[in-house]
Each structure stands twice: as structure tokens, then as C-alpha cells.
């Protein structure tokens, strides 16, 4: 896949949409989980709605190391399949069409295509999905978790709250790169807001626009250094950091990036996490395509 194609831009936008899912799941880690009432379920998805769109999860656990497997159907013909464990996951993007209960699905990276039948039923007040011909987990059932979301669905973070302790908190920091061999990839740190003591949670994402891996992390800032603790692997990386500018865009530089084999690595400010991002992804992709 090459980033000059429209599907690449769509996939990249879908990526940022899914990061909002990470944000919600991360909030669940720190704030605890509360079962939705029947009234809340009805308010989220009316009883008459039988659309496939939304997030369907096999597992409900949110503790570190527990299994993760879910299908996310955006509702516009694009979707994501994520698997792994809480704290470390892999994500595959796909295109799909829905005709009645028939789902035609094609994974972007491999071109692997499948014809499925979607069976949705109610069990104990929950909506349950079974995909006949499930290519990833035959026979599995998935519980409806939430409707399709976008970055704008999440409440915005105020500058005061995000920057009180850590100037890069509450933002996404991305390095997009085009390849001479074709296509493009990214590395992205996603930092949640910091507490007054400089601590917070976040995620690191790396891959291309069709498949990428995600690691949960916690961080702590101590002066001009940041400690990055990757939860599932219990791995600690400590690096000095600097904030600067490239024109009008802020940049975050990690002197010894633990996710680039301790090499110096620079990331551009991709806007506030799930508020009103100033980062124009389409413009960034155009910049990459036009780069020498």
C-alpha cells in the first residue's frame, strides 16, 4: 500500500478514531468499571437498531494482561480487528460491505477476503454477535460494547489540565514517514493528562496504516527526564526530553527513545487527545507525499 491512495488516508483517519477507544479503555483502568443499566443500553442503541456498526468485544476484562479480542465496525465500510492482551495488542484494518446479514470483508494488509454471516441476538440484556465463518476465532461470540466513535466524541481536555504538570501531556505525538520502497508508516506516543506529580498513562502505537501494534504505558516526568513504563512487559525506559518547534508545530524529542532502540527520535504534535486537535492529518499526508 502506498500513501498516495485514498484508502490510506481513510485508514489513517480510522486509526485516530480507534485511539479514542484506547482513551476510553484507559479511563476504565484508572476509574474502575461500572455495569451499564438496561436504560443506559437502550439510550446508547435503540431496541430497534440491529446495525453491525460499533465495537463488539469477546472479553470484558480490563486488568493488565487479560485477553483482548474485538471487532470494530465503523459503519462506513471500514473496520478494525484487535487482538492481544490488555497492555499489548495488534490491530488489523479491513474494508467491508454489509448486505442484510451477509458481510464481505477484506483485510487491507494481506488482501485476505472472507464472506461471513452476522447473527445478532439478545442475551441477558446484552447484544451478542456471532460471525459465521469468523476468520480469527471460529465459534466465538462478541458482546456489543459501544457505538462507532470519532475523536470528537470524547470530551476535550483543557490546556490548563493537560499542561499543569507536563507540557506534552494530553497530546498525541507522531512521526509519519514515507518509504522509498513504497507506502508509509508511523510511530505515535499518545499521552493522557498528567496529575500534579507528573504521572499519567498513555499508549505507544507503531506500524503502517493497515496494521499496527499498541502498547499501554504509564509515565512520570522528573525534571527534564521522562520515565516510560511499558505495562505488560514490565519494561522501564528513561530518557531526557526536549520540546521545541518546527515552524508553527511543536515537536517532542526523546534523546534515547526506548521504542527506537534508544536512538534520538523526534515527534510532531498531532493535537490534543480527543478534543479539538489542531493537527491536519490530510495535510500531513500530503506533506509526506510531496517530500523528496
C-alpha positions as CSV (number, residue, x, y, z in Angstrom):
1,X,0.0,0.0,0.0
2,X,1.2,3.4,-0.9
3,X,0.1,6.6,0.9
4,X,-0.9,8.3,-2.3
5,X,-4.1,6.4,-2.3
6,X,-7.4,7.5,-0.8
7,X,-7.8,4.3,1.3
8,X,-4.5,5.2,3.0
9,X,-6.0,8.5,4.2
10,X,-9.2,6.8,5.3
11,X,-7.2,4.1,7.2
12,X,-5.2,6.8,8.9
13,X,-8.3,8.6,10.0
14,X,-9.7,5.3,11.3
15,X,-6.5,4.9,13.3
16,X,-7.1,8.2,15.1
17,X,-10.7,7.2,15.7
18,X,-9.6,4.0,17.3
19,X,-7.2,5.8,19.6
20,X,-10.3,7.2,21.2
21,X,-11.2,3.7,22.1
22,X,-7.8,3.3,23.8
23,X,-8.6,6.5,25.7
24,X,-11.9,5.2,27.0
25,X,-10.4,1.8,27.9
26,X,-7.6,3.5,29.7
27,X,-10.0,5.6,31.7
28,X,-11.6,2.4,32.8
29,X,-8.3,1.2,34.2
30,X,-7.9,4.1,36.5
31,X,-11.5,4.9,37.4
32,X,-12.9,1.4,37.7
33,X,-15.7,-0.2,35.7
34,X,-19.5,0.2,36.2
35,X,-22.0,-2.1,34.6
36,X,-24.4,-0.3,32.2
37,X,-28.1,-0.4,33.2
38,X,-30.8,-1.5,30.9
39,X,-31.9,2.1,30.5
40,X,-28.4,3.2,29.5
41,X,-28.1,0.3,27.0
42,X,-31.4,1.4,25.4
43,X,-30.2,5.0,25.3
44,X,-27.0,4.1,23.6
45,X,-28.5,1.8,21.0
46,X,-32.3,1.9,20.5
47,X,-34.0,-1.5,20.7
48,X,-34.9,-1.4,17.0
49,X,-31.4,-0.9,15.9
50,X,-29.7,-4.0,14.5
51,X,-26.8,-2.4,12.7
52,X,-23.4,-4.1,12.8
53,X,-21.7,-0.7,13.4
54,X,-19.9,-0.4,16.8
55,X,-17.4,-2.3,18.9
56,X,-18.1,-5.9,19.7
57,X,-15.8,-7.5,22.3
58,X,-15.2,-11.1,23.2
59,X,-13.8,-10.4,26.6
60,X,-14.9,-7.9,29.3
61,X,-11.7,-7.9,31.5
62,X,-9.8,-4.7,31.8
63,X,-6.9,-5.8,34.0
64,X,-3.4,-5.8,32.7
65,X,-2.5,-9.0,30.8
66,X,-6.1,-10.1,30.3
67,X,-7.0,-11.2,26.7
68,X,-8.3,-8.6,24.2
69,X,-10.2,-9.5,21.0
70,X,-12.7,-7.3,19.4
71,X,-14.2,-6.3,16.0
72,X,-14.9,-2.6,15.4
73,X,-17.2,-1.8,12.5
74,X,-17.1,2.0,11.9
75,X,-20.4,2.0,9.9
76,X,-18.8,3.5,6.7
77,X,-17.3,0.3,5.2
78,X,-14.1,0.4,7.3
79,X,-13.2,-1.5,10.4
80,X,-10.6,-2.8,12.7
81,X,-9.8,-6.2,14.4
82,X,-7.7,-6.0,17.5
83,X,-6.2,-8.9,19.5
84,X,-3.7,-9.5,22.2
85,X,-3.8,-8.7,25.9
86,X,-4.5,-5.6,27.8
87,X,-1.3,-3.6,27.6
88,X,0.0,-5.0,24.4
89,X,-2.2,-5.6,21.3
90,X,-2.1,-5.8,17.5
91,X,-4.6,-4.2,15.1
92,X,-5.6,-5.1,11.5
93,X,-7.7,-2.8,9.4
94,X,-10.2,-4.0,6.9
95,X,-12.9,-2.9,4.4
96,X,-16.4,-4.4,4.5
97,X,-19.8,-4.3,2.9
98,X,-23.0,-5.4,4.6
99,X,-26.0,-6.7,2.7
100,X,-28.6,-7.9,5.0
101,X,-26.8,-10.3,7.4
102,X,-24.0,-11.0,4.8
103,X,-20.7,-9.4,5.5
104,X,-18.0,-9.3,2.8
105,X,-14.7,-8.5,4.5
106,X,-11.2,-7.8,3.1
107,X,-8.1,-7.2,5.3
108,X,-6.1,-4.3,3.9
109,X,-2.6,-5.5,4.6
110,X,-2.8,-9.1,3.2
111,X,-5.8,-8.8,0.8
112,X,-7.3,-11.8,2.7
113,X,-11.0,-11.9,1.9
114,X,-13.9,-13.6,3.7
115,X,-17.7,-14.0,3.4
116,X,-19.4,-14.0,6.7
117,X,-22.9,-14.2,8.2
118,X,-23.6,-11.9,11.1
119,X,-26.0,-13.2,13.7
120,X,-27.1,-10.7,16.4
121,X,-29.3,-11.7,19.3
122,X,-30.2,-10.5,22.8
123,X,-28.8,-12.3,25.9
124,X,-29.4,-11.2,29.4
125,X,-30.0,-7.6,28.4
126,X,-26.9,-7.5,26.1
127,X,-26.5,-7.7,22.4
128,X,-24.3,-10.5,21.2
129,X,-22.7,-11.0,17.8
130,X,-21.7,-14.3,16.3
131,X,-19.9,-14.3,12.9
132,X,-20.4,-17.5,10.9
133,X,-17.1,-18.0,9.2
134,X,-15.2,-15.9,11.7
135,X,-11.6,-15.9,10.3
136,X,-9.9,-15.1,13.6
137,X,-11.8,-17.0,16.3
138,X,-14.3,-19.5,14.9
139,X,-17.3,-20.1,17.1
140,X,-16.6,-17.0,19.3
141,X,-19.3,-14.6,20.4
142,X,-18.9,-10.9,21.0
143,X,-20.8,-8.5,23.2
144,X,-21.7,-5.1,21.9
145,X,-19.7,-2.5,23.9
146,X,-20.4,0.9,22.3
147,X,-21.4,2.6,19.1
148,X,-19.0,4.0,16.5
149,X,-16.9,6.9,17.8
150,X,-14.6,9.6,16.5
151,X,-12.1,11.7,18.2
152,X,-14.7,14.5,18.6
153,X,-16.9,12.2,20.7
154,X,-14.6,12.3,23.6
155,X,-14.6,15.3,26.0
156,X,-11.9,17.8,25.3
157,X,-9.0,18.4,27.7
158,X,-8.4,21.9,28.8
159,X,-4.9,23.3,28.3
160,X,-4.7,24.0,32.0
161,X,-5.5,20.4,33.0
162,X,-3.2,18.8,30.4
163,X,-0.2,21.1,30.8
164,X,-0.3,21.8,34.5
165,X,2.5,19.3,35.3
166,X,3.8,18.0,31.9
167,X,3.9,20.2,28.8
168,X,3.4,17.3,26.4
169,X,0.5,15.7,28.3
170,X,-2.9,15.4,26.8
171,X,-1.5,15.3,23.3
172,X,-0.6,12.8,20.6
173,X,3.0,13.0,19.2
174,X,3.5,11.4,15.8
175,X,6.3,10.6,13.4
176,X,4.9,9.8,9.9
177,X,7.4,8.5,7.3
178,X,7.1,7.6,3.6
179,X,9.4,4.8,2.3
180,X,11.4,4.8,-0.9
181,X,10.1,1.2,-1.4
182,X,6.5,2.5,-1.3
183,X,4.0,3.1,1.4
184,X,4.3,4.9,4.7
185,X,4.4,4.1,8.4
186,X,4.1,5.8,11.7
187,X,5.3,5.8,15.3
188,X,3.0,7.6,17.8
189,X,3.1,8.3,21.5
190,X,-0.4,9.1,23.0
191,X,-0.2,10.7,26.4
192,X,-3.1,11.1,28.7
193,X,-3.3,14.1,31.0
194,X,-0.8,14.3,33.8
195,X,-1.5,14.5,37.5
196,X,0.1,17.3,39.6
197,X,3.0,15.0,40.4
198,X,3.8,14.5,36.7
199,X,2.4,11.0,36.4
200,X,0.0,9.7,33.7
201,X,-1.0,6.9,31.4
202,X,-0.7,6.5,27.7
203,X,-0.1,4.3,24.7
204,X,2.6,3.7,22.0
205,X,1.4,2.8,18.5
206,X,3.7,1.7,15.7
207,X,3.1,0.2,12.2
208,X,1.6,1.2,8.9
209,X,-1.9,2.3,8.1
210,X,-3.2,-1.2,7.7
211,X,-1.7,-3.0,10.7
212,X,-0.1,-1.7,13.9
213,X,0.7,-2.7,17.4
214,X,-0.2,-0.9,20.6
215,X,1.4,-0.9,24.0
216,X,-0.1,0.6,27.1
217,X,2.3,2.6,29.3
218,X,2.5,4.8,32.3
219,X,4.8,7.8,32.5
220,X,6.4,10.1,35.1
221,X,8.3,13.3,34.5
222,X,11.2,14.1,36.7
223,X,12.7,17.5,35.7
224,X,14.0,17.1,32.1
225,X,13.6,13.4,32.0
226,X,10.6,11.2,31.4
227,X,10.2,7.6,32.7
228,X,8.2,5.4,30.4
229,X,7.0,2.1,31.9
230,X,5.5,-0.3,29.4
231,X,2.9,-2.2,31.5
232,X,2.6,-5.7,30.2
233,X,6.3,-6.3,29.6
234,X,7.3,-4.5,32.8
235,X,9.9,-2.6,30.9
236,X,11.2,0.8,32.1
237,X,12.8,3.3,29.7
238,X,14.2,6.6,31.0
239,X,15.2,9.4,28.6
240,X,15.9,13.1,28.6
241,X,13.4,15.0,26.5
242,X,13.1,18.5,24.9
243,X,10.2,20.4,23.5
244,X,10.9,22.7,20.5
245,X,9.3,23.9,17.3
246,X,9.4,23.2,13.6
247,X,7.7,26.3,12.2
248,X,4.3,26.6,13.9
249,X,4.3,22.9,15.0
250,X,5.6,21.8,18.4
251,X,8.0,18.9,18.5
252,X,8.9,16.4,21.2
253,X,12.4,15.0,21.1
254,X,13.4,11.9,23.1
255,X,17.1,11.6,23.4
256,X,17.0,7.8,24.0
257,X,13.7,6.6,22.7
258,X,13.0,3.2,24.2
259,X,10.8,2.3,21.2
260,X,13.5,3.2,18.6
261,X,16.4,1.2,20.2
262,X,17.4,4.1,22.3
263,X,18.1,6.4,19.3
264,X,17.2,10.1,19.4
265,X,13.7,10.4,17.9
266,X,11.6,13.4,17.1
267,X,7.8,13.5,17.1
268,X,5.4,16.2,15.9
269,X,2.4,17.5,17.9
270,X,-0.7,15.8,16.5
271,X,-3.1,17.8,18.6
272,X,-4.9,17.3,21.8
273,X,-6.1,13.8,22.5
274,X,-9.8,13.5,21.7
275,X,-10.6,17.2,22.0
276,X,-10.1,19.7,19.2
277,X,-6.9,18.6,17.5
278,X,-5.0,21.2,15.6
279,X,-3.2,18.6,13.6
280,X,-4.5,18.2,10.0
281,X,-3.9,14.6,9.1
282,X,-4.8,15.1,5.4
283,X,-2.3,18.0,5.2
284,X,0.4,15.9,6.9
285,X,-0.2,13.0,4.4
286,X,0.1,15.5,1.5
287,X,3.3,16.8,3.0
288,X,4.7,13.3,3.2
289,X,3.8,12.5,-0.4
290,X,5.4,15.7,-1.6
291,X,8.6,15.2,0.4
292,X,11.8,14.5,-1.6
